[in-house]
Amino acid sequence: MDQTRLRGKRAIITGAGSGIGRAAAIRFAREGARVAAVDVNERGVKETVSLISGSEALALVADVTKEDQVERAVKDAVKAFGGLDIVISNAGIAMVGKDDRVDRIALEVWQRMLDVNHTGMFLTCKHGIRALLASGGGAVVCTTSPTGLYGIAPEQTAYSASKAGVYGLVRSMAAAYGKEMIRVNGVMPGYIKTALTSWVTEEHEREFSKMVPIGRAGVPEEIASVMAFLASDEASYVTGAVYVADGGWTAI
Ligand SMILES: NC(=O)c1ccc[n+]([C@@H]2O[C@H](COP(=O)([O-])OP(=O)(O)OC[C@H]3O[C@@H](n4cnc5c(N)ncnc54)[C@H](O)[C@@H]3O)[C@@H](O)[C@H]2O)c1
């Protein structure tokens, strides 16, 4: 592994208190970036920072649905690092048990899902990109999902709709900021073992593993490595793309 790909880069990562965001914070720091780890869960994000050594890291508490908190987190990161080069918009929720077929979803569930998974990404990109513009360019990576593109989770309508919106956000931002040296891409994880998927039973997982070409669930580090590539200068000609990392799930 190239350990120096992100040397000198300054990154902000949302949803960094757990799962994929935590793995990204650790990976980015290992590759030389200074990392502002953001999460609504203070304990989680502090724990993430405690797992980072050898690179400067900052724990910031913010709810991505609240514009003032997102703006503050970006400003705190800029103040600490002197600017930003990378924005990882990753915070997300699933509301399994409440999310459902459309005829059964309560409006509050629908709105909460859109607030966190879609508006939260918009706000992170809005303020994060302002910081990248001030730095003269950079890279954005948004976490989406196969459920936003394919009907593979028929009982997670709100989650799927919230993630579908991320594709539009990625592509319109890629088109808008290319000439200002800002690349915007997405990553599409398949089934990754994190707190978000803790509802998946062992039996479900066995069935999934039989079906998916790679034969197992993914781990957060396997998404963090795709994010690191997309955020690095190695991906200098990649923008408006959504990289699939799903063990072949959507190839079949
Ligand atoms: N795990 C999977 O299989 C999978 C698959 C496809 C996409 N994703 C996406 O990956 C992203 C990360 O999920 P994960 O699997 O690591 O889950 P996770 O639950 O381990 O991590 C999500 C993090 O987001 C934080 N968060 C939630 N709401 C927030 C808010 N309002 N403000 C700030 N932080 C908030 C949580 O506190 C948590 O630390 C999400 O966008 C999710 O939709 C996950």
The ligand as an SDF file (V2000), in Angstrom:
LIG
                    3D

 44 48  0  0  0  0  0  0  0  0999 V2000
  -22.9410   -0.6090    5.8640 N   0  0  0  0  0  0  0  0  0  0  0  0
  -23.4220   -0.7980    4.6560 C   0  0  0  0  0  0  0  0  0  0  0  0
  -23.6920   -1.9420    4.2310 O   0  0  0  0  0  0  0  0  0  0  0  0
  -23.6520    0.3750    3.7420 C   0  0  0  0  0  0  0  0  0  0  0  0
  -24.0000    0.1090    2.4110 C   0  0  0  0  0  0  0  0  0  0  0  0
  -24.2120    1.1710    1.5320 C   0  0  0  0  0  0  0  0  0  0  0  0
  -24.0720    2.4590    1.9990 C   0  0  0  0  0  0  0  0  0  0  0  0
  -23.7290    2.6960    3.2970 N   0  0  0  0  0  0  0  0  0  0  0  0
  -23.6040    4.0900    3.7160 C   0  0  0  0  0  0  0  0  0  0  0  0
  -22.3420    4.2800    4.3220 O   0  0  0  0  0  0  0  0  0  0  0  0
  -22.3970    5.4020    5.1930 C   0  0  0  0  0  0  0  0  0  0  0  0
  -21.7540    5.0400    6.5060 C   0  0  0  0  0  0  0  0  0  0  0  0
  -22.5380    4.0290    7.1180 O   0  0  0  0  0  0  0  0  0  0  0  0
  -21.9120    2.8850    8.0420 P   0  0  0  0  0  0  0  0  0  0  0  0
  -22.3270    1.6050    7.4490 O   0  0  0  0  0  0  0  0  0  0  0  0
  -20.5110    3.1570    8.3180 O   0  0  0  0  0  0  0  0  0  0  0  0
  -22.8360    3.0910    9.3300 O   0  0  0  0  0  0  0  0  0  0  0  0
  -22.4820    3.4470   10.8390 P   0  0  0  0  0  0  0  0  0  0  0  0
  -23.7960    3.4870   11.5480 O   0  0  0  0  0  0  0  0  0  0  0  0
  -21.4210    2.5500   11.3610 O   0  0  0  0  0  0  0  0  0  0  0  0
  -21.8790    4.9230   10.7270 O   0  0  0  0  0  0  0  0  0  0  0  0
  -22.6820    6.0250   10.4210 C   0  0  0  0  0  0  0  0  0  0  0  0
  -22.1970    7.2060   11.2500 C   0  0  0  0  0  0  0  0  0  0  0  0
  -22.9640    8.3520   10.8800 O   0  0  0  0  0  0  0  0  0  0  0  0
  -23.2530    9.0750   12.0570 C   0  0  0  0  0  0  0  0  0  0  0  0
  -24.4420    9.9180   11.8890 N   0  0  0  0  0  0  0  0  0  0  0  0
  -25.7350    9.5120   11.7870 C   0  0  0  0  0  0  0  0  0  0  0  0
  -26.5400   10.5720   11.7110 N   0  0  0  0  0  0  0  0  0  0  0  0
  -25.7440   11.6810   11.7800 C   0  0  0  0  0  0  0  0  0  0  0  0
  -26.0020   13.0680   11.7690 C   0  0  0  0  0  0  0  0  0  0  0  0
  -27.2570   13.5600   11.6960 N   0  0  0  0  0  0  0  0  0  0  0  0
  -24.9460   13.9170   11.8450 N   0  0  0  0  0  0  0  0  0  0  0  0
  -23.6660   13.4540   11.9380 C   0  0  0  0  0  0  0  0  0  0  0  0
  -23.3770   12.1270   11.9770 N   0  0  0  0  0  0  0  0  0  0  0  0
  -24.4060   11.2620   11.8920 C   0  0  0  0  0  0  0  0  0  0  0  0
  -23.4960    7.9960   13.1020 C   0  0  0  0  0  0  0  0  0  0  0  0
  -23.4030    8.5320   14.4360 O   0  0  0  0  0  0  0  0  0  0  0  0
  -22.4100    7.0000   12.7630 C   0  0  0  0  0  0  0  0  0  0  0  0
  -21.2240    7.2600   13.4760 O   0  0  0  0  0  0  0  0  0  0  0  0
  -23.8680    5.7990    5.2740 C   0  0  0  0  0  0  0  0  0  0  0  0
  -24.1000    6.9010    4.4360 O   0  0  0  0  0  0  0  0  0  0  0  0
  -24.5740    4.5690    4.7680 C   0  0  0  0  0  0  0  0  0  0  0  0
  -25.8420    4.8590    4.2340 O   0  0  0  0  0  0  0  0  0  0  0  0
  -23.5160    1.6910    4.1760 C   0  0  0  0  0  0  0  0  0  0  0  0
  1  2  1  0
  2  3  2  0
  2  4  1  0
  4  5  1  0
  4 44  2  0
  5  6  2  0
  6  7  1  0
  7  8  2  0
  8  9  1  0
  8 44  1  0
  9 10  1  0
  9 42  1  0
 10 11  1  0
 11 12  1  0
 11 40  1  0
 12 13  1  0
 13 14  1  0
 14 15  2  0
 14 16  1  0
 14 17  1  0
 17 18  1  0
 18 19  2  0
 18 20  1  0
 18 21  1  0
 21 22  1  0
 22 23  1  0
 23 24  1  0
 23 38  1  0
 24 25  1  0
 25 26  1  0
 25 36  1  0
 26 27  1  0
 26 35  1  0
 27 28  2  0
 28 29  1  0
 29 30  1  0
 29 35  2  0
 30 31  1  0
 30 32  2  0
 32 33  1  0
 33 34  2  0
 34 35  1  0
 36 37  1  0
 36 38  1  0
 38 39  1  0
 40 41  1  0
 40 42  1  0
 42 43  1  0
M  CHG  2   8   1  16  -1
M  END
$$$$
